[in-house]
Amino acid sequence: MIDFNDASLAKLGPCDPAEVGPDVGQLLIQGEGLLAAFKGIRDYVVFTDKRLIAVNVQGMTGKKRDYTSMPYSKIQSFSVETAGTFDLDAELDLWFSGLGKVRLEFKSGVDIRGLSRLIATYVL
């Protein structure tokens, strides 16, 4: 599982969901669709219309992967922090029942408010 509390985790930037679709496609249930994807150096997160999937690419070759599925139905609350003048990254904090707090850090330029609307659409 990705250590979400590890500050060394690379900031996530937007990527084309089609780029990671083949990797996570086998995990999706019937009718579930990819909405957005964000990638760090090797690890990435995918937002579907049902859950958030965090993918931790492991090992030298990157063939070993850990997939963590976090259903929106388990989100108790969430918050976003926009990028500022000196603090250029944006953050999304999610509190999951049974898991606790998950923080995702995004590069500047990511539409964090749009991501907040996406989460709100499926949580509220």
C-alpha angles and dihedrals in degrees: 000000000000112000098235091187093058107110091201091068106120117251113260122242129188119273134177110273087220088064093063097025096095090053097051098027092092090058096055122100122228111291095013114130137194114247105173141352133201126190135199122188094302106338123075144179128221126201114208129177089264109031152353115259118199115197119200110195108209139189133026095290097040092229093119112077137178115212117199115191117201113183117215088227089071095054110112097179141343141195138191131210116200125218117266138198097277101014099063100180128086124216136209117198119194125184112208125194107247094008106057128211122358118189122196118191119205133195119251113277096044112128095240092171090055089050089051089053090050091053092044091052091061100032105043 
